[in-house]
Amino acid sequence: MSTKPSIVFAHGLWADGSCFSKVIGPLQADGYECIASQHGLDSLEGDVASVTRCIARASGPVLLVGHSYGGTLITHAGTDDRVRGLVYIAALGPDENETSQGQQEKYPPTPVFGHIEIAEGRIWLLKSGVQCFAGDLSAEEQQLVWATAMVPVPDLFVQKVEGIAWRTKPSWAIVSKNDQTVQPQLERDSAERMGATTFELDSSHVPMLSQPKNVLDIIRQAAGSL
């Protein structure tokens, strides 16, 4: 049987599990079992439960990888005993007294929030906002990112659940220096608070799509240390 950990991925807003497509294939080729949670962004509790179900399906100890709001999800779901480590990609990582919204409000708003619309009970990313989300991708890839976006309920970031995994488990963090969706300084400060092994990339909010080789190297490093 493989001694490699299983890797469970958690996407954020305006994305789905396909946002990890460029790293999942190479990791599978390395012999890692990979599972991407497909959560609906209907409630924080429900999204954490979706990640936890994926953890339960994994065949070995788990490395969690969360992008953006997915960092909030792995922060809470990562308290599961099967989880051995956490990788944050341009991600939030609230503390026990914070919500996702509360963590973001400590920093200036990012440009992406000038390109959203609340309709049909959801927060939609307008086509004009894809440049703020994934500006270092080709025009064709940006269109695909927009087309596959999962759309959150308006109050998702003010919801709260218990459990802060990064306080007791090793973590790694990728700071996207050109991020226009989550403030890079938030990512930097959050990683420092976690005591995470931190890497900075000259990328947009989606380095796993724009710089997959660099992200792969970091995930491999994290997985290899567990």
N, C-alpha and C positions, 0 to 999 in steps of 0.2 A: 504494500500500500504506500501511496505517496506521503512523504513527510512535509510537503509544502502546505502552507495554509490555504484555505479557500479565500477568495476575494469577493466581497459583496460591495456593490456600487449603489450610491444614492444620488439621484439627480436633483436639481433645484427647480426654480421657477423658469418658465418659458423654455423648457427642455424636457426630454424624456430619456429613457435608458440608452437610446442610440447616440447620445452625446459622448458615450464612452467607447464607441465602436472602433476607434483607431488604436485603443490600448487593449481592449479585450482580446482581439485576435492574437496579437503577439504574446500576451500572457498565457492564453490557452496553449499556444505552441510551446511555451516554456514548461507546460505541465501543470499550470495553476487552474483549479476549478474557479470559474467566474460566474457570478449571478448578479444581474442588474435589477434592482427593485423598480417596479413600474407603479408609482403611487399617484393618486389622483389630485393632490393639492386641495382636497376638500376640507381637511382638518389636520392639525398638527398631530393629534392623538392617532388618527387613522393612518397618517403617513409613517409615523414611527412604528406602528403595528405592521405595516407592509414591509419595512426594512427588517423588523424582528422575525417575520415569517421567513424571509429569505435566509436569515442567519440560521434558523432552525432547519432549513433544507440543505445547508452546507454539510459536506461530508467530513470536514476537519475543523480545527480552530480557525478563527476568522480574522482577516484584516478588513476593516471597513474603510471605504474611500467615498468621501462626500464632496460634491461640488456645490458652491454657493449655499443656498438654503439646505442643501443636502448635508452641510456641516452641522446645522442644527439637529438634523435627524440622526446623524451618527453620534453626536454628543449624547443624545438621550438613549438611543437603541444600543449604544456601545457599552452600557452597563451590564448587558447580558454576559453571563459567565463564559460563553464560548468565544467572546471577542478578545483578541490579544493586542490589537493596536489600531490606530486611527490615522488616516491620511486626509488632510484638508486641502482642497484645491480651490483657491480664490473664494474661501468659504467663511461663513459665519460660525461662531462657536460660543454661544451664550453661556454665561455662568448661571448659578442656581437662582440668583436674584434678578435675572434679565430675561426678556423675550427677544426674539429676532429683531423686532421693531425697536426695542429699547437699546439694543446694541448699536443698531444703525443710526439712531438719532443722536448719538454722541459725536457724529461726524457730519460734515456738510453733505447735502444731497448730491447724488451723482447724476450725470447728464441723462441717463436712460429714463429717469422719472419724468422728463419732459416729453416723453414719447409713449405714453400709456393711455388707455381709455378703460373706464369702468362701465361695463355693459353686460347684460344677460347674467348679472350676479357674479361677474368675474373681472379680473384685471388683465386686460389684453395688452400685449406688446405690439405697437404699431409697426408697420413695415419701415417707417422712418427711424425706428429705434434699434434696428438690427445692427447698424454701424456702431452703436454704443455698446452693444452686447458682444459682437463677434467681428470687430472691424478689421482684424488681421487675417480673415478668411477671404477666399475668392468670392466674387459676387454670386456665383452658382451655389457655393456652400452656404453663404448667408441666407439665400432663399430657402434652402433645405432646412436650416436651423429654424427659420420663422415658420415654415410649414409644419414642422413636427413639434411645435411648442405646446407644452402642457400649461393650462391657464389656471391661476390660483383664485380662491375666494378672497374677497377684499380684507377680511379680518385674520387671515392666516398668520401674519407676523406678530399679532398681539396675543395669540393663544400660548398656553404654557403647559408643559408636562414636567414631571420630576426626573431627576437623574442626570449627573454630569460625569461622563466617562473619562474626559481628559484629565480629571483630577487624580485618577488612579492608574491610568494606562498610558503607555508610550504613544507619542503622536509625532507626525511629520506634517509640515505645512508648506504649500506653494503660494507665494505672494505674486500676483500678477501686477507688474509695475505700471502697466498702461490701462488698467481696469477702469471702465466708465460705468460699471454697474454696481460693484461693491468697492468702497473706498480702499485703495491699497494700504493706507495707513491703518485702517481697521483690521485688515488681514494681518498686517505686520504686528500690531499691538496684541491682537488675539493670540497669534502664534507665540509671542513672547510670554504672555500670561500663562499659556499652557505648558511652557517649557519645551515647545516642539522643536525638533530638528527642522530648520527653516531654509528654504531655497527661494530665490527671487528670479523671476523670468520676465523678459521684455515681451509681454504678451497682453492680449485683451483678456476679457473675462473667461474665455474658453481655451486655456492652454492645452487641454487634452485633445483639442481639435487642431489648434494652430501649431503646437510644438509637441506632438505626441511622443517623440523620441525622448525628450527631456523629462516628460511626465512619467514615461515608462521606467526610465532609469531610477527615478525617485521611488516609485511604487515597488520596483524590484529591490531596492535597498531596504525599504521598510519590511517587505515580506521576508527577505533573507535574514533579517535580524531577529525574527520572532522564534 
